[in-house]
Amino acid sequence: MKKFAVIGYPLSHTLSPAMHRYLLDAMHIKATYVALSIDGGELSAIARQLRDGDLTGINVTLPYKTAIIDFLDTLDDVARLAGAVNCSMFRDGQLIGTNTDVAGIKWAFASSQYEVAGKHTMVLGAGGAARAAILAISQLGAASIALAGRKPDALKKLTDEFAGLDGMPPLTQQMVDENMSLSGYEMIVNATPIGMWPALDNSPIDTARLTAGQGVFDMIYRPEPTKLMEAAAEVGCHTVSGLDMFIGQGLASFKFWFPELEVDSAGLPAGIEVDDLRRHLRDSM
């Protein structure tokens, strides 16, 4: 029997088992999916289990999306550009890493019918999630990207690394503080963990500075809504769901593990209704 897992620490918040068990059951695939809360010293053992067939495939979440790379044989183009891996399997004699977060972000924008092309955007954060967001919104045609965070060295490193990529819009840097202006940005993306359980009352920005008509995308999917998303909706912003990003990256992971699976234009296998999947995940929170 095939065995899949999500690895990370801690994993009390993850909905990955709920999503993938739902898909496996709906597709009548005999397989298991478990959450493995591990420490960094166990990554080599995970890689060995993939090579030996004891694990068929894995999702990778915080804090191991970059650390897992040292144990892989090759990265696909998306993972290489993102500098982070959230999905892996052993195929054709190689342990391969990919990044389905980029596809998940695009899926969330499409699902919410928000057009990124031509928009001036701000990405909060400088970690792996921010890297995926930069790639996704640049590929969707953003007019500019402002990287905002609290660590100037990390922001500079990210800017220097991405500025030279083909098709990358102009990149700027901005320090996050209580006086940070949000005016001029049509879409704001939270790629930080601020607002995630257990600090549910926190927001990465002063929500009083949001204005009606701005787009706000919080990549955090639990809680739903986050304080940021709740405030954005009250102001009249166009909100893009972190839960939809989670669904999009999960569908892309499923397709990576089962490339022969036929899916529709939204990446959904036959018989899967996205509203039913959303409802199942919300009930699992």
N, C-alpha and C positions, 0 to 999 in steps of 0.2 A: 504494500500500500504506500502511495506517495505521502510524504510528510513535509509540510511547510511550517514556517515559523516567522514571527517578528522578533528581532533582538534589539535590546536597548536597556536603559536603566534611568529612572524607574519606568514601569510599564502599567501602573494602575490606571492611567488615563486612556490607554490605547483602545481603539475600536477595530483594529485590524482583524482580530479573530472573528468578531461579529460579522464583518463584511465578507471575509473570504470563506467562512463556513457557509454563509448564505449563498454565495456564488457556487461553491462546490456542490452544495445540496441541490440547488436549482438546476445545475448542469449534470446531475447524477454522476459526479466524479467521485470515485472512492479514494478519499484522501483525508488527512487531518491537518489542522492548522492550530498552532499553539503559540503562546507568548512565552518567551524565554528571557527572563530578567538576568543579565549577566554582568560581570565586571570586565574591564578591558583585557585582563589576562586570559580570558576565555575565548577571545576572537580566533586564535589559532586553532582551537578545538572545533569551533563552528566551521571554519574553512575545511578542516579535515573531514568533518561529517558530510559536508557537501561533496567533497571529492570521493568519499567512500560510498555515497548513496544513502547514508543514514538520514540525510536531509535532502529533499528535492529542490527546494528553493527557499529564499529568505527575503523578508523586508528588513530594512535597517532603519532605526530611528535614533533620536538623541541618546547618548552623545557620540555615536560610533560611525556617523556617515562619512567621515574622512578617515578615521582610524582603520576601517575595514579595508581600505584600498591597498594597504601594505600586504594583505594576505590574498589578493586576487592576481590572476594572470594577465587580464586585459580589461580595459574599459571601453565601452562604446563611445561614439563621438559626443553624445549628450553628457555622459558622466564625466568625460575628460574636460569638457568646457565648464561644467558646473563645479568640478573639483570635489564632488561628493557623490556617494553611492547610496541608494536606498532600496536597491533590489538586486539580487544576485542568484545565479544558478550555475551548475556545472554542465557544460554542453560542448560536445565535439572535442573532448579532452582538455578543455580550458575552463577555469573558474572566471566567469564573466560578470562584470558589474555594470549596471545601468542606473540612470536617474529618471524616475517617472514623475518626480515632483514638477518638472517643467511641463510635461503633458497635463498634469493635474491642474496647474495654474491656468493653462489655456482652456481646459475643459470648464473650469469655474467661470471664466469670463464669458465663454460661449453660452453656458447654461443661464447666466444672468442677463444675457443679451446686452453686454457692455462692450462698446467698441473702443479698443485701446489705441488704434491707429490715429496718429496725429495729436495725441494727448501729451501734456506735460505731466510727468509722474514723479512721485517721491517714494523711495523704498526705505523703510526704517529697519536698520540692522546691518550687520556686516559679516554674518555667518553663512552656513550652508544654505539656509532657507533664502537669504537675501541673494545669493548667487543664482539660485534657481529662478527667483523672481526677475532678476536682471535679464537673464537669458530669455525667459518667456515673453516679457513685455517688449524687449527689443525685437524679437522675432515677430511680434504682433504689430510692430510699426510705431511704437511710441516716439513722440517728437523729441523728448529729452528725459533723462533720468537723474534725479538728485538723490544721492546716497546720504542718509542721515543716521547718525549714531553718536555714541558717547566716547568712542575710542578713535582718536585721529589717525593713529598708525594703521589700524585695521581698515579704516575708510580709504586711506591713501593707497594701501596695498591692493584693495579691491578695485579702485579706480584705475590704477596703473595697469592692472592685469586685464581688465575688460576694455579699456579705451581703444586698444588697437585692433579689436576684432572686427571682421567685415560686417557691415550693416549695423554696427553699434551706434546709437544716437549720442549726442553730446552728454557727457557725464560730469556732474559737479558734486561737491561734498558740502555737507552742512552739519554742524554740531547740534545735537538735540539739547534744548534747555526749555525752561518755562516761558521764555520769550520768543520761541521759534515761530516764525510766521508760516502759515499754510496757504496764504493767498498766492495765486498764480499756478497752483498745482491742481490739475483736474482729477487725478487719481492718486490716492495715498494707500500704500501697501504696508501692512505690518508684517515684517518678517522676523520679529523678535518673539521670545517666549513670554513677554510681559502681558499679563491678563490671563495666562493659563493657570489652571489649578496648581497650587492652592491659593495663589494670590489673585482671587477673582475680582477684587475691587480696584485693581490697578489698570492703568491705561498707558500706552507708550507715548501718548501726546496729550496735550490739554484739549479735551473734547469741546471746550467752549469756543475754540478757534475754528471749528468746522463750520462750513456754510452750506446752505441748501444747493443742491446741484452737483456738489463734488462727489466723486466716486470714492468709496472706502472698501478696501479688501483686507480682512484680517485672516491670515493663514491659519490661525488657531481655530480648531473645530470643536474644542471642548473646554469651557462651556459654550453652549449655543443659545443665545448670542453672548459674545463677550461684552464687557462694559463699553469698549470702543464701538462695537457694532450697534449696540443698543442706543448709544448716544447719537451715532450717525443717522440711524433710522428716524430718531425723534426730530433731528434737525431738517430732515428731508434730503439726505444724501442717497445716492444710488449705491446700495450695498452689494458686495460680492461675497458669497458664503465660503468660509473655510471648510465647511462640511462638504461642499461641492468639490473643492480642491482635493479633499481626502478621497472622495468617490472617484474622481478622475484619475488620481495617481494609482488607486487600487485597481481600477479597470485596466490601466496600462500595465501594471505588474502582472495581472492575471493573463493578459495577452502575451507578455514576455515569457511566462512559464508555459503557456499553451499556445504556441504560435499557429497551430493548425486550427484553432478555434475561430469560427466565423462570427464577426461582430458587425453591427450596423455603423452608420456614419458617426454616431456618438460613442462608439466603442462598447456598446452594450451587446452581450451575447443574446441570442434568440430566446424569447420568453422572459427576459428581465425587464421590468418596468422601473424606471428611475424613481418615481414617486414611492413605489413600494419599498425600494432599497433605502431611500431617505427615511421613510417611516420606521423601518426596521432598525436603522442605526440610531435614530432619536430614542426609540424605545429601549435601546441597549445602553444608553448613557446613564 
